[in-house]
């Protein structure tokens, strides 16, 4: 009776219907395990269908493996095929978002892809590292930056970037650009950036601050090169050499470099893409004295396949130590590239682990 009841229960489970149909849309929602073979498969697997009474469902592959099952031999090929399908589906959705004058609602994007809104949202984020809304914001930010650089006026750039009203544009522009549109178009022309160059045990250090907060902490061997880097970032900003009051700020940053345990609590002016800022926030959540791999950071932001993009975001960080990209290491624990040199990275990590 127990076997019969289990068979009836499985056959009425909608997940079993997805297995029988080998439905690729169900991949990522669950896996099924076969008690007689000890393996688990994705719903779309082309493996021979088992008897219903021998099937057990799990939400994830990790749960199936924890229960003692192993992946089927076809799992690798199945996964590659599904990944390719997902990538193609998301690519079409990205083109749809980019071509649309206004962001399509989630249900519309999902319907076009032939998926449920929940499943589509999950796949889109897994492939791109962003939600559909986040991707649309990042795309609009890129368009806005391009048009501000080339358009004859801010108004012209506004309409070319897809904004159809002044109010919506100015509500969004400051967040997208990190400054007023006119200031961005002028490469920071109306922005005062105060800065100072000092010395620490790691070499030269430059600290710069806008009205919003610290916008650059640069490390290097050549103080002049650091100033040139700052000028490249804010080409037309009004760069103001430090006064006595600003010297206290740079002393605070240097103190943190030398003794990380004291902490660094400063307002930051963070300027990056949506994806970069998600990575940088994850870096700031790594505790002092600990490290994380690029793969772990990718998983924490919900973009498990975006390790290379995570590494690029670390390389784009201009706020050394304040956004601790030095705490990101390779999966084997070894140190890899660091914008300001691997030896500086090693020294920073050693100081953070000292009692």
Secondary structure, 3 states (H helix, E strand, C coil): CHHHHHHHHHHCCHHHHHHHCCCHHHCCCCEEEECCCCEEEECCCCCCCCCHHHEEEECCHHHHHHCCCEECCCHHHHHHHHHHHHHHHHHHHHHHHHHCCCCCCHHHHHHHHCCCHHHHHHHHHHHHCCCHHHHHHHHHHHHHHHHHHHCCCHHHHHHHCCCCCHHHHHHHHHHHHCCCHHHHHCCCCCCEEEEEEEEECCEEEEEEECCCCEEEEEEECCHHHHHHHHHHHCCCCEEEECCHHHHHHHHHHHHHHHCHHHCCCCCECCCCCHHHHHHHHHHHCCCCCCCEEHHHHHHHCCCCCCHHHHHHHHHHCCECCCCCHHHEECCCCCCCCCCCCHHHHHHHHHHHHCC
